[in-house]
Amino acid sequence: MRSEGRLTIAGGFASETGRRAANEDFCALYIGTATEQATHGMLAAVADGVSAGGHGREAAELAVRSLVDGFYACPETIGPARSAERVLGAYNSWLYGQRHTESLRDAATTLTAAILKGRRAHILHIGDSRAWLLRDGRFRQLTRDHVRSEPDLRHVLIRGIGIEPAMRLDHVAIDLAEHDRLLLTSDGVHESLAEMRLGELLGARNAAQRDSEVIVEAAFKAGSRDNATAVIIDIVGLPAPDHQGVAEELAALPILAVPDVGDSVDGYQLEEQLASGRYTALFRATDGENGGTVAVKFPKPAILSERSARLAFAREILIGQRVHSPFVGEAFPVSPERQTRLYSIQPFYAGETMIARLKRGLQPMAESIEAAVGLTRAVAALHRLDIVHRDIKPDNVILSEGGLKLVDLGVARLPRIEDFHGDEIPGTPGHMAPEQFAGNAGDVLTDQFALGVTLYRWFTGKWPFGEQEAFSRPRFADPAPPSRHRPEIPAWLDAAILRAIARNSEDRFGDVIELLRALEGGGSVERIPPRRFVPLIERNPVRFWQVTSVLLAIALIVAIAAR
């Protein structure tokens, strides 16, 4: 799948001593090289050192420098959070071992870091420095202070780097949005500035450097007697969703039994089961956070292997967010703080499937052609991004109030992305091309074949090669022209459908764009309204009134003669 865009940020920081003798805070904002951004991401951190021997600055600076140096040396495969924990865990062990030395006696430090990679931010935190998020006018704290709960002892740390032999680091992952503002602060800032005031200052949305300096200055004006540090990160641009990022989000989610109607899952109230397929179950639900109506899809763990379930859901979520077509179903991202199990969220399309519509009878020719064009456009939109649907059939087409939608993208084939095992290659008997029974895992020409079979059924209500049972290999005899089942089908449509389902892939259209042109070209002819009878009064009003006058004169003469 083609890459689109990249993560772009703007940042600024300020750290001032204030009324203290020395500044024991330390901060960093590391953008990195293009390669480091791609493999590990960008990093920002704030540390606030403490020490009975006056070596808090060394503890804080070493923590941040160790994180920056060690993080980019870790394998990218273990992920941002584990990389940071590995580096800081090693530093914690070393610092704890130095607590009785003269150079670092009782030295410890807080640390709050933000690692930005792709479309996510990983917040790593220990101590009482803080991370904040401003989004759409809402300002909230992302971390929890590790201090004593008694009001007069809230300055006493119960967790920090160097305090315990084994470090316990909090990790929060958030999905980013353009125009987000992240803020990292030491306690010299947030102990003096109320949350509302801090949100107001961050909401000024001046340059990040300027606002960080203003926040530190405001803390001192509010009476802060501690060092004050603020780091601001503005999210300027985000990359398009990628498969690896989506897969990482789903990797830790458990696959549980399918819930029942009436259950609530992460705030989604399940109200109606819309479908129950072989591998998944689909529900209509109300989103408890905004009251909207959505569709929620769950895997069936008893039938679908864990690996296949994660592959399928990652594909569907990725394609639903990457493909922008009015004819392809979408997918909504779910906040990682909210999602506790594997499922996907999609818009609820009010309507019915193409197969359900077929069961009620064939549709008028003009409507049928319009739907055929829409479906072909959906397939073309996927193929433009090198995506192969692999399960095109009337069951996966929704005829909604807002137009046609091609859905069920979980078995799609993506370029350079790990595929299903050989015995799990998807497809529905009756829609699979001959070459798929010889081992073809699915390509644009097999998609065209499945599309052609779908159109054949849509226009005629019949199967071109007969309905197939699962695991059976059909006999691909020459199909009857669609017009044999429905005489009103024009010759150009006969030819287009038969070419799409040609047994030999070389005899099909070169791509679905060619099929689309055939449908749109012939459909425009079909939509030319038949010539209607035009009355004489419209064709020649003068002649109409001349004839009318003559007839009236004759009628008058006849009436007089009759008297």
KOLMARPA-235077 format. One record per residue (C-alpha): x negated, y negated, z; residue number from 1. Coordinates in steps of 0.02 Angstrom, whole numbers, m for minus. Layout:
<px=X py=Y pz=Z i=NUM> $
...
//
This chain:
<px=0 py=0 pz=0 i=1> $
<px=m67 py=m170 pz=m43 i=2> $
<px=m135 py=m279 pz=96 i=3> $
<px=m53 py=m448 pz=119 i=4> $
<px=m117 py=m591 pz=225 i=5> $
<px=m228 py=m587 pz=378 i=6> $
<px=m224 py=m639 pz=559 i=7> $
<px=m265 py=m824 pz=570 i=8> $
<px=m284 py=m918 pz=734 i=9> $
<px=m334 py=m1088 pz=800 i=10> $
<px=m412 py=m1097 pz=973 i=11> $
<px=m480 py=m1214 pz=1103 i=12> $
<px=m543 py=m1205 pz=1282 i=13> $
<px=m591 py=m1317 pz=1428 i=14> $
<px=m678 py=m1270 pz=1591 i=15> $
<px=m721 py=m1402 pz=1722 i=16> $
<px=m802 py=m1395 pz=1894 i=17> $
<px=m684 py=m1517 pz=1977 i=18> $
<px=m718 py=m1549 pz=2162 i=19> $
<px=m820 py=m1391 pz=2186 i=20> $
<px=m1010 py=m1395 pz=2193 i=21> $
<px=m1024 py=m1274 pz=2047 i=22> $
<px=m911 py=m1200 pz=1914 i=23> $
<px=m887 py=m1016 pz=1949 i=24> $
<px=m764 py=m995 pz=1804 i=25> $
<px=m822 py=m931 pz=1635 i=26> $
<px=m725 py=m916 pz=1473 i=27> $
<px=m753 py=m864 pz=1293 i=28> $
<px=m661 py=m868 pz=1128 i=29> $
<px=m744 py=m751 pz=1003 i=30> $
<px=m681 py=m749 pz=824 i=31> $
<px=m811 py=m627 pz=756 i=32> $
<px=m861 py=m585 pz=580 i=33> $
<px=m737 py=m532 pz=447 i=34> $
<px=m788 py=m352 pz=476 i=35> $
<px=m769 py=m367 pz=665 i=36> $
<px=m598 py=m445 pz=642 i=37> $
<px=m543 py=m301 pz=531 i=38> $
<px=m609 py=m162 pz=643 i=39> $
<px=m587 py=m231 pz=819 i=40> $
<px=m498 py=m400 pz=812 i=41> $
<px=m530 py=m565 pz=900 i=42> $
<px=m558 py=m590 pz=1086 i=43> $
<px=m530 py=m724 pz=1218 i=44> $
<px=m563 py=m708 pz=1405 i=45> $
<px=m561 py=m806 pz=1567 i=46> $
<px=m652 py=m747 pz=1724 i=47> $
<px=m655 py=m828 pz=1897 i=48> $
<px=m801 py=m769 pz=2003 i=49> $
<px=m805 py=m752 pz=2193 i=50> $
<px=m951 py=m712 pz=2308 i=51> $
<px=m999 py=m734 pz=2488 i=52> $
<px=m1176 py=m766 pz=2429 i=53> $
<px=m1129 py=m896 pz=2299 i=54> $
<px=m1154 py=m785 pz=2147 i=55> $
<px=m976 py=m789 pz=2081 i=56> $
<px=m1029 py=m879 pz=1923 i=57> $
<px=m1151 py=m739 pz=1879 i=58> $
<px=m1017 py=m606 pz=1908 i=59> $
<px=m891 py=m698 pz=1799 i=60> $
<px=m1012 py=m738 pz=1658 i=61> $
<px=m1082 py=m561 pz=1653 i=62> $
<px=m905 py=m490 pz=1647 i=63> $
<px=m857 py=m594 pz=1495 i=64> $
<px=m1023 py=m571 pz=1405 i=65> $
<px=m1020 py=m383 pz=1439 i=66> $
<px=m844 py=m373 pz=1369 i=67> $
<px=m888 py=m468 pz=1210 i=68> $
<px=m1050 py=m374 pz=1179 i=69> $
<px=m987 py=m201 pz=1224 i=70> $
<px=m813 py=m211 pz=1147 i=71> $
<px=m876 py=m228 pz=969 i=72> $
<px=m997 py=m85 pz=995 i=73> $
<px=m857 py=37 pz=1037 i=74> $
<px=m782 py=148 pz=902 i=75> $
<px=m632 py=63 pz=824 i=76> $
<px=m538 py=228 pz=828 i=77> $
<px=m509 py=224 pz=1016 i=78> $
<px=m409 py=62 pz=1006 i=79> $
<px=m428 py=m110 pz=1086 i=80> $
<px=m365 py=m68 pz=1261 i=81> $
<px=m472 py=88 pz=1286 i=82> $
<px=m625 py=m1 pz=1217 i=83> $
<px=m606 py=m145 pz=1340 i=84> $
<px=m573 py=m26 pz=1485 i=85> $
<px=m728 py=76 pz=1442 i=86> $
<px=m840 py=m78 pz=1438 i=87> $
<px=m768 py=m161 pz=1593 i=88> $
<px=m763 py=3 pz=1688 i=89> $
<px=m951 py=22 pz=1663 i=90> $
<px=m981 py=m157 pz=1716 i=91> $
<px=m870 py=m136 pz=1870 i=92> $
<px=m972 py=15 pz=1925 i=93> $
<px=m1134 py=m81 pz=1905 i=94> $
<px=m1069 py=m237 pz=1994 i=95> $
<px=m997 py=m136 pz=2138 i=96> $
<px=m1166 py=m54 pz=2158 i=97> $
<px=m1248 py=m226 pz=2175 i=98> $
<px=m1134 py=m287 pz=2314 i=99> $
<px=m1268 py=m261 pz=2448 i=100> $
<px=m1411 py=m337 pz=2350 i=101> $
<px=m1476 py=m511 pz=2381 i=102> $
<px=m1445 py=m568 pz=2202 i=103> $
<px=m1261 py=m519 pz=2192 i=104> $
<px=m1205 py=m494 pz=2371 i=105> $
<px=m1017 py=m464 pz=2379 i=106> $
<px=m998 py=m534 pz=2204 i=107> $
<px=m835 py=m499 pz=2113 i=108> $
<px=m730 py=m580 pz=1979 i=109> $
<px=m557 py=m589 pz=1906 i=110> $
<px=m536 py=m566 pz=1719 i=111> $
<px=m394 py=m595 pz=1598 i=112> $
<px=m427 py=m560 pz=1414 i=113> $
<px=m325 py=m565 pz=1255 i=114> $
<px=m378 py=m454 pz=1110 i=115> $
<px=m290 py=m496 pz=948 i=116> $
<px=m287 py=m369 pz=808 i=117> $
<px=m167 py=m359 pz=663 i=118> $
<px=4 py=m411 pz=723 i=119> $
<px=m22 py=m372 pz=908 i=120> $
<px=m104 py=m446 pz=1061 i=121> $
<px=m173 py=m336 pz=1200 i=122> $
<px=m181 py=m423 pz=1368 i=123> $
<px=m307 py=m346 pz=1490 i=124> $
<px=m298 py=m412 pz=1667 i=125> $
<px=m365 py=m392 pz=1844 i=126> $
<px=m359 py=m521 pz=1984 i=127> $
<px=m265 py=m686 pz=1989 i=128> $
<px=m311 py=m773 pz=1827 i=129> $
<px=m161 py=m770 pz=1712 i=130> $
<px=m100 py=m752 pz=1533 i=131> $
<px=51 py=m846 pz=1467 i=132> $
<px=154 py=m847 pz=1307 i=133> $
<px=251 py=m989 pz=1227 i=134> $
<px=371 py=m930 pz=1091 i=135> $
<px=521 py=m1021 pz=1018 i=136> $
<px=523 py=m1142 pz=1163 i=137> $
<px=520 py=m1005 pz=1296 i=138> $
<px=369 py=m1002 pz=1412 i=139> $
<px=332 py=m848 pz=1517 i=140> $
<px=194 py=m766 pz=1617 i=141> $
<px=125 py=m603 pz=1546 i=142> $
<px=20 py=m547 pz=1696 i=143> $
<px=47 py=m510 pz=1880 i=144> $
<px=m72 py=m577 pz=2014 i=145> $
<px=m167 py=m446 pz=2115 i=146> $
<px=m166 py=m537 pz=2283 i=147> $
<px=m100 py=m514 pz=2459 i=148> $
<px=87 py=m537 pz=2471 i=149> $
<px=85 py=m643 pz=2630 i=150> $
<px=114 py=m828 pz=2587 i=151> $
<px=m42 py=m889 pz=2676 i=152> $
<px=m152 py=m750 pz=2605 i=153> $
<px=m110 py=m761 pz=2421 i=154> $
<px=m285 py=m822 pz=2385 i=155> $
<px=m354 py=m653 pz=2443 i=156> $
<px=m385 py=m531 pz=2300 i=157> $
<px=m336 py=m350 pz=2319 i=158> $
<px=m399 py=m302 pz=2146 i=159> $
<px=m542 py=m370 pz=2044 i=160> $
<px=m701 py=m319 pz=1954 i=161> $
<px=m831 py=m268 pz=2083 i=162> $
<px=m707 py=m249 pz=2228 i=163> $
<px=m675 py=m62 pz=2212 i=164> $
<px=m781 py=83 pz=2147 i=165> $
<px=m650 py=121 pz=2013 i=166> $
<px=m575 py=m27 pz=1921 i=167> $
<px=m387 py=m32 pz=1891 i=168> $
<px=m351 py=m140 pz=1741 i=169> $
<px=m175 py=m193 pz=1688 i=170> $
<px=m134 py=m182 pz=1502 i=171> $
<px=12 py=m267 pz=1414 i=172> $
<px=36 py=m260 pz=1225 i=173> $
<px=147 py=m385 pz=1135 i=174> $
<px=198 py=m405 pz=954 i=175> $
<px=143 py=m574 pz=890 i=176> $
<px=246 py=m698 pz=791 i=177> $
<px=189 py=m847 pz=690 i=178> $
<px=182 py=m1008 pz=795 i=179> $
<px=155 py=m912 pz=958 i=180> $
<px=41 py=m998 pz=1085 i=181> $
<px=m59 py=m893 pz=1207 i=182> $
<px=m133 py=m974 pz=1361 i=183> $
<px=m262 py=m903 pz=1482 i=184> $
<px=m290 py=m995 pz=1646 i=185> $
<px=m393 py=m981 pz=1804 i=186> $
<px=m304 py=m1009 pz=1970 i=187> $
<px=m373 py=m1186 pz=1978 i=188> $
<px=m245 py=m1227 pz=1844 i=189> $
<px=m89 py=m1130 pz=1887 i=190> $
<px=m102 py=m1153 pz=2075 i=191> $
<px=m84 py=m1341 pz=2050 i=192> $
<px=34 py=m1348 pz=1902 i=193> $
<px=209 py=m1275 pz=1915 i=194> $
<px=261 py=m1155 pz=1777 i=195> $
<px=383 py=m1281 pz=1704 i=196> $
<px=250 py=m1417 pz=1697 i=197> $
<px=125 py=m1298 pz=1619 i=198> $
<px=253 py=m1250 pz=1487 i=199> $
<px=285 py=m1433 pz=1448 i=200> $
<px=100 py=m1469 pz=1423 i=201> $
<px=78 py=m1316 pz=1312 i=202> $
<px=236 py=m1363 pz=1217 i=203> $
<px=159 py=m1528 pz=1162 i=204> $
<px=81 py=m1426 pz=1022 i=205> $
<px=m64 py=m1541 pz=987 i=206> $
<px=m227 py=m1463 pz=929 i=207> $
<px=m273 py=m1315 pz=1040 i=208> $
<px=m435 py=m1398 pz=1098 i=209> $
<px=m345 py=m1558 pz=1144 i=210> $
<px=m206 py=m1471 pz=1240 i=211> $
<px=m328 py=m1362 pz=1338 i=212> $
<px=m421 py=m1519 pz=1395 i=213> $
<px=m256 py=m1603 pz=1441 i=214> $
<px=m202 py=m1452 pz=1546 i=215> $
<px=m365 py=m1450 pz=1644 i=216> $
<px=m357 py=m1638 pz=1671 i=217> $
<px=m175 py=m1623 pz=1729 i=218> $
<px=m225 py=m1489 pz=1856 i=219> $
<px=m352 py=m1606 pz=1937 i=220> $
<px=m227 py=m1750 pz=1937 i=221> $
<px=m104 py=m1632 pz=2024 i=222> $
<px=m230 py=m1604 pz=2165 i=223> $
<px=m327 py=m1449 pz=2114 i=224> $
<px=m483 py=m1427 pz=2221 i=225> $
<px=m544 py=m1275 pz=2124 i=226> $
<px=m630 py=m1251 pz=1956 i=227> $
<px=m504 py=m1262 pz=1815 i=228> $
<px=m510 py=m1166 pz=1650 i=229> $
<px=m386 py=m1153 pz=1508 i=230> $
<px=m400 py=m1061 pz=1342 i=231> $
<px=m267 py=m1087 pz=1207 i=232> $
<px=m241 py=m977 pz=1054 i=233> $
<px=m120 py=m1030 pz=917 i=234> $
<px=m56 py=m895 pz=799 i=235> $
<px=m63 py=m979 pz=629 i=236> $
<px=m36 py=m831 pz=513 i=237> $
<px=m5 py=m644 pz=526 i=238> $
<px=m47 py=m501 pz=410 i=239> $
<px=92 py=m396 pz=337 i=240> $
<px=129 py=m239 pz=441 i=241> $
<px=9 py=m96 pz=405 i=242> $
<px=30 py=90 pz=430 i=243> $
<px=m109 py=108 pz=558 i=244> $
<px=m37 py=m30 pz=667 i=245> $
<px=138 py=44 pz=662 i=246> $
<px=72 py=219 pz=696 i=247> $
<px=m27 py=158 pz=846 i=248> $
<px=129 py=79 pz=918 i=249> $
<px=225 py=243 pz=903 i=250> $
<px=85 py=359 pz=958 i=251> $
<px=118 py=346 pz=1145 i=252> $
<px=308 py=353 pz=1134 i=253> $
<px=386 py=518 pz=1192 i=254> $
<px=503 py=614 pz=1078 i=255> $
<px=657 py=656 pz=1182 i=256> $
<px=821 py=745 pz=1152 i=257> $
<px=949 py=651 pz=1048 i=258> $
<px=1063 py=547 pz=1163 i=259> $
<px=1252 py=549 pz=1161 i=260> $
<px=1380 py=419 pz=1113 i=261> $
<px=1406 py=306 pz=1263 i=262> $
<px=1224 py=316 pz=1319 i=263> $
<px=1116 py=161 pz=1333 i=264> $
<px=937 py=172 pz=1269 i=265> $
<px=823 py=25 pz=1310 i=266> $
<px=974 py=m90 pz=1309 i=267> $
<px=1050 py=m21 pz=1148 i=268> $
<px=1227 py=39 pz=1188 i=269> $
<px=1267 py=186 pz=1074 i=270> $
<px=1447 py=169 pz=1016 i=271> $
<px=1469 py=285 pz=867 i=272> $
<px=1372 py=423 pz=781 i=273> $
<px=1358 py=376 pz=599 i=274> $
<px=1264 py=528 pz=535 i=275> $
<px=1179 py=686 pz=594 i=276> $
<px=1055 py=754 pz=469 i=277> $
<px=935 py=899 pz=477 i=278> $
<px=796 py=798 pz=558 i=279> $
<px=875 py=640 pz=628 i=280> $
<px=1033 py=568 pz=705 i=281> $
<px=1097 py=393 pz=670 i=282> $
<px=1205 py=288 pz=787 i=283> $
<px=1293 py=121 pz=778 i=284> $
<px=1243 py=21 pz=932 i=285> $
<px=1258 py=m149 pz=1014 i=286> $
<px=1097 py=m236 pz=1059 i=287> $
<px=1115 py=m287 pz=1240 i=288> $
<px=989 py=m429 pz=1220 i=289> $
<px=1078 py=m527 pz=1083 i=290> $
<px=1247 py=m440 pz=1061 i=291> $
<px=1211 py=m394 pz=879 i=292> $
<px=1263 py=m232 pz=796 i=293> $
<px=1121 py=m120 pz=738 i=294> $
<px=1089 py=59 pz=681 i=295> $
<px=976 py=166 pz=790 i=296> $
<px=892 py=322 pz=722 i=297> $
<px=823 py=461 pz=834 i=298> $
<px=719 py=613 pz=785 i=299> $
<px=779 py=789 pz=824 i=300> $
<px=632 py=863 pz=919 i=301> $
<px=695 py=1042 pz=911 i=302> $
<px=682 py=1042 pz=721 i=303> $
<px=554 py=910 pz=671 i=304> $
<px=374 py=933 pz=728 i=305> $
<px=300 py=793 pz=833 i=306> $
<px=172 py=752 pz=699 i=307> $
<px=303 py=744 pz=562 i=308> $
<px=421 py=641 pz=669 i=309> $
<px=289 py=510 pz=701 i=310> $
<px=237 py=507 pz=517 i=311> $
<px=417 py=489 pz=461 i=312> $
<px=463 py=350 pz=583 i=313> $
<px=303 py=254 pz=550 i=314> $
<px=339 py=260 pz=363 i=315> $
<px=518 py=202 pz=381 i=316> $
<px=475 py=59 pz=498 i=317> $
<px=329 py=3 pz=391 i=318> $
<px=424 py=5 pz=227 i=319> $
<px=576 py=m77 pz=305 i=320> $
<px=467 py=m223 pz=360 i=321> $
<px=355 py=m233 pz=205 i=322> $
<px=476 py=m214 pz=59 i=323> $
<px=577 py=m371 pz=31 i=324> $
<px=717 py=m321 pz=m86 i=325> $
<px=905 py=m349 pz=m69 i=326> $
<px=928 py=m168 pz=m125 i=327> $
<px=812 py=m82 pz=2 i=328> $
<px=857 py=m52 pz=184 i=329> $
<px=762 py=m152 pz=316 i=330> $
<px=693 py=m109 pz=488 i=331> $
<px=680 py=m217 pz=644 i=332> $
<px=525 py=m215 pz=755 i=333> $
<px=555 py=m170 pz=937 i=334> $
<px=451 py=m253 pz=1073 i=335> $
<px=329 py=m127 pz=1149 i=336> $
<px=380 py=m190 pz=1322 i=337> $
<px=557 py=m133 pz=1283 i=338> $
<px=537 py=31 pz=1188 i=339> $
<px=515 py=185 pz=1298 i=340> $
<px=544 py=326 pz=1172 i=341> $
<px=531 py=359 pz=986 i=342> $
<px=670 py=284 pz=880 i=343> $
<px=691 py=151 pz=746 i=344> $
<px=808 py=2 pz=734 i=345> $
<px=889 py=m46 pz=569 i=346> $
<px=1025 py=m168 pz=519 i=347> $
<px=1200 py=m97 pz=524 i=348> $
<px=1267 py=m97 pz=347 i=349> $
<px=1457 py=m92 pz=352 i=350> $
<px=1517 py=14 pz=208 i=351> $
<px=1502 py=193 pz=149 i=352> $
<px=1376 py=303 pz=63 i=353> $
<px=1380 py=333 pz=m122 i=354> $
<px=1424 py=516 pz=m90 i=355> $
<px=1572 py=465 pz=18 i=356> $
<px=1633 py=348 pz=m118 i=357> $
<px=1616 py=488 pz=m246 i=358> $
<px=1724 py=603 pz=m141 i=359> $
<px=1864 py=476 pz=m160 i=360> $
<px=1848 py=483 pz=m348 i=361> $
<px=1753 py=404 pz=m491 i=362> $
<px=1740 py=215 pz=m491 i=363> $
<px=1781 py=97 pz=m635 i=364> $
<px=1646 py=94 pz=m767 i=365> $
<px=1594 py=m88 pz=m736 i=366> $
<px=1572 py=m57 pz=m549 i=367> $
<px=1480 py=104 pz=m582 i=368> $
<px=1356 py=18 pz=m697 i=369> $
<px=1329 py=m123 pz=m572 i=370> $
<px=1286 py=3 pz=m435 i=371> $
<px=1172 py=99 pz=m553 i=372> $
<px=1075 py=m59 pz=m593 i=373> $
<px=1060 py=m104 pz=m408 i=374> $
<px=995 py=70 pz=m363 i=375> $
<px=869 py=66 pz=m504 i=376> $
<px=809 py=m104 pz=m445 i=377> $
<px=784 py=m32 pz=m271 i=378> $
<px=675 py=108 pz=m338 i=379> $
<px=578 py=m16 pz=m445 i=380> $
<px=544 py=m124 pz=m291 i=381> $
<px=467 py=26 pz=m203 i=382> $
<px=365 py=81 pz=m354 i=383> $
<px=292 py=m94 pz=m372 i=384> $
<px=209 py=m66 pz=m202 i=385> $
<px=154 py=111 pz=m249 i=386> $
<px=286 py=187 pz=m135 i=387> $
<px=374 py=347 pz=m189 i=388> $
<px=541 py=375 pz=m103 i=389> $
<px=548 py=565 pz=m131 i=390> $
<px=728 py=589 pz=m76 i=391> $
<px=839 py=484 pz=m189 i=392> $
<px=1017 py=550 pz=m184 i=393> $
<px=1194 py=482 pz=m161 i=394> $
<px=1185 py=521 pz=25 i=395> $
<px=1044 py=393 pz=45 i=396> $
<px=1131 py=250 pz=m44 i=397> $
<px=1246 py=136 pz=55 i=398> $
<px=1376 py=33 pz=m36 i=399> $
<px=1395 py=m104 pz=93 i=400> $
<px=1491 py=m266 pz=98 i=401> $
<px=1328 py=m357 pz=63 i=402> $
<px=1281 py=m248 pz=m84 i=403> $
<px=1194 py=m84 pz=m119 i=404> $
<px=1055 py=m23 pz=m3 i=405> $
<px=934 py=122 pz=m31 i=406> $
<px=893 py=194 pz=141 i=407> $
<px=811 py=343 pz=228 i=408> $
<px=630 py=301 pz=189 i=409> $
<px=550 py=416 pz=316 i=410> $
<px=486 py=541 pz=189 i=411> $
<px=416 py=413 pz=68 i=412> $
<px=241 py=438 pz=0 i=413> $
<px=122 py=293 pz=33 i=414> $
<px=m46 py=266 pz=m53 i=415> $
<px=m199 py=317 pz=48 i=416> $
<px=m91 py=369 pz=196 i=417> $
<px=m93 py=542 pz=275 i=418> $
<px=47 py=648 pz=204 i=419> $
<px=154 py=788 pz=273 i=420> $
<px=89 py=966 pz=274 i=421> $
<px=115 py=1067 pz=115 i=422> $
<px=260 py=1165 pz=188 i=423> $
<px=344 py=1002 pz=242 i=424> $
<px=343 py=911 pz=75 i=425> $
<px=516 py=832 pz=65 i=426> $
<px=648 py=838 pz=m68 i=427> $
<px=829 py=892 pz=m89 i=428> $
<px=868 py=1041 pz=m200 i=429> $
<px=964 py=987 pz=m353 i=430> $
<px=872 py=820 pz=m357 i=431> $
<px=695 py=889 pz=m366 i=432> $
<px=605 py=885 pz=m533 i=433> $
<px=539 py=1048 pz=m610 i=434> $
<px=358 py=1000 pz=m573 i=435> $
<px=395 py=987 pz=m387 i=436> $
<px=430 py=1173 pz=m382 i=437> $
<px=253 py=1196 pz=m452 i=438> $
<px=172 py=1098 pz=m310 i=439> $
<px=192 py=915 pz=m357 i=440> $
<px=211 py=821 pz=m192 i=441> $
<px=312 py=682 pz=m272 i=442> $
<px=268 py=537 pz=m387 i=443> $
<px=355 py=398 pz=m483 i=444> $
<px=415 py=519 pz=m618 i=445> $
<px=493 py=640 pz=m492 i=446> $
<px=577 py=488 pz=m414 i=447> $
<px=645 py=443 pz=m586 i=448> $
<px=711 py=620 pz=m605 i=449> $
<px=800 py=612 pz=m436 i=450> $
<px=870 py=441 pz=m483 i=451> $
<px=932 py=513 pz=m648 i=452> $
<px=1020 py=657 pz=m560 i=453> $
<px=1098 py=532 pz=m440 i=454> $
<px=1161 py=426 pz=m584 i=455> $
<px=1229 py=581 pz=m674 i=456> $
<px=1328 py=626 pz=m519 i=457> $
<px=1382 py=446 pz=m491 i=458> $
<px=1456 py=427 pz=m664 i=459> $
<px=1530 py=601 pz=m683 i=460> $
<px=1552 py=680 pz=m512 i=461> $
<px=1457 py=832 pz=m581 i=462> $
<px=1282 py=904 pz=m560 i=463> $
<px=1176 py=905 pz=m718 i=464> $
<px=1093 py=1071 pz=m676 i=465> $
<px=1221 py=1138 pz=m553 i=466> $
<px=1223 py=1115 pz=m366 i=467> $
<px=1075 py=1202 pz=m284 i=468> $
<px=1057 py=1292 pz=m120 i=469> $
<px=912 py=1258 pz=m5 i=470> $
<px=752 py=1352 pz=m49 i=471> $
<px=821 py=1402 pz=m218 i=472> $
<px=734 py=1363 pz=m382 i=473> $
<px=858 py=1298 pz=m511 i=474> $
<px=862 py=1350 pz=m692 i=475> $
<px=834 py=1191 pz=m790 i=476> $
<px=944 py=1224 pz=m941 i=477> $
<px=989 py=1081 pz=m1056 i=478> $
<px=1120 py=977 pz=m964 i=479> $
<px=1281 py=925 pz=m1046 i=480> $
<px=1289 py=740 pz=m1092 i=481> $
<px=1378 py=642 pz=m956 i=482> $
<px=1510 py=589 pz=m1083 i=483> $
<px=1568 py=769 pz=m1097 i=484> $
<px=1632 py=754 pz=m918 i=485> $
<px=1689 py=574 pz=m939 i=486> $
<px=1728 py=523 pz=m1119 i=487> $
<px=1725 py=336 pz=m1082 i=488> $
<px=1537 py=342 pz=m1050 i=489> $
<px=1452 py=253 pz=m1196 i=490> $
<px=1314 py=331 pz=m1301 i=491> $
<px=1177 py=217 pz=m1234 i=492> $
<px=1214 py=271 pz=m1055 i=493> $
<px=1216 py=454 pz=m1107 i=494> $
<px=1043 py=432 pz=m1183 i=495> $
<px=971 py=337 pz=m1033 i=496> $
<px=1026 py=465 pz=m903 i=497> $
<px=974 py=616 pz=m1007 i=498> $
<px=802 py=541 pz=m1036 i=499> $
<px=779 py=508 pz=m848 i=500> $
<px=815 py=692 pz=m808 i=501> $
<px=711 py=766 pz=m948 i=502> $
<px=634 py=931 pz=m894 i=503> $
<px=464 py=880 pz=m961 i=504> $
<px=399 py=728 pz=m865 i=505> $
<px=316 py=661 pz=m1022 i=506> $
<px=488 py=644 pz=m1104 i=507> $
<px=555 py=529 pz=m967 i=508> $
<px=542 py=341 pz=m965 i=509> $
<px=366 py=276 pz=m936 i=510> $
<px=429 py=198 pz=m774 i=511> $
<px=593 py=150 pz=m693 i=512> $
<px=575 py=m27 pz=m761 i=513> $
<px=608 py=45 pz=m934 i=514> $
<px=761 py=135 pz=m865 i=515> $
<px=817 py=m28 pz=m783 i=516> $
<px=804 py=m120 pz=m949 i=517> $
<px=907 py=14 pz=m1034 i=518> $
<px=1043 py=0 pz=m900 i=519> $
<px=1044 py=m189 pz=m896 i=520> $
<px=1040 py=m204 pz=m1085 i=521> $
<px=1181 py=m81 pz=m1113 i=522> $
<px=1276 py=m145 pz=m963 i=523> $
<px=1277 py=m321 pz=m1032 i=524> $
<px=1362 py=m253 pz=m1188 i=525> $
<px=1487 py=m160 pz=m1080 i=526> $
<px=1527 py=m320 pz=m986 i=527> $
<px=1576 py=m415 pz=m1145 i=528> $
<px=1764 py=m435 pz=m1122 i=529> $
<px=1873 py=m355 pz=m1258 i=530> $
<px=1948 py=m475 pz=m1383 i=531> $
<px=2123 py=m521 pz=m1327 i=532> $
<px=2272 py=m571 pz=m1434 i=533> $
<px=2278 py=m760 pz=m1455 i=534> $
<px=2456 py=m828 pz=m1480 i=535> $
<px=2498 py=m944 pz=m1626 i=536> $
<px=2526 py=m1093 pz=m1509 i=537> $
<px=2342 py=m1081 pz=m1460 i=538> $
<px=2273 py=m1040 pz=m1632 i=539> $
<px=2374 py=m1172 pz=m1730 i=540> $
<px=2491 py=m1281 pz=m1625 i=541> $
<px=2551 py=m1382 pz=m1779 i=542> $
<px=2602 py=m1229 pz=m1873 i=543> $
<px=2687 py=m1160 pz=m1715 i=544> $
<px=2798 py=m1314 pz=m1699 i=545> $
<px=2835 py=m1316 pz=m1887 i=546> $
<px=2895 py=m1136 pz=m1880 i=547> $
<px=2993 py=m1172 pz=m1722 i=548> $
<px=3078 py=m1323 pz=m1801 i=549> $
<px=3127 py=m1224 pz=m1956 i=550> $
<px=3200 py=m1085 pz=m1849 i=551> $
<px=3298 py=m1209 pz=m1745 i=552> $
<px=3366 py=m1294 pz=m1903 i=553> $
<px=3422 py=m1127 pz=m1973 i=554> $
<px=3506 py=m1085 pz=m1808 i=555> $
<px=3597 py=m1253 pz=m1810 i=556> $
<px=3661 py=m1228 pz=m1988 i=557> $
<px=3723 py=m1054 pz=m1945 i=558> $
<px=3812 py=m1120 pz=m1792 i=559> $
<px=3900 py=m1259 pz=m1890 i=560> $
<px=3954 py=m1138 pz=m2028 i=561> $
<px=4023 py=m1018 pz=m1900 i=562> $
<px=4137 py=m1158 pz=m1828 i=563> $
//
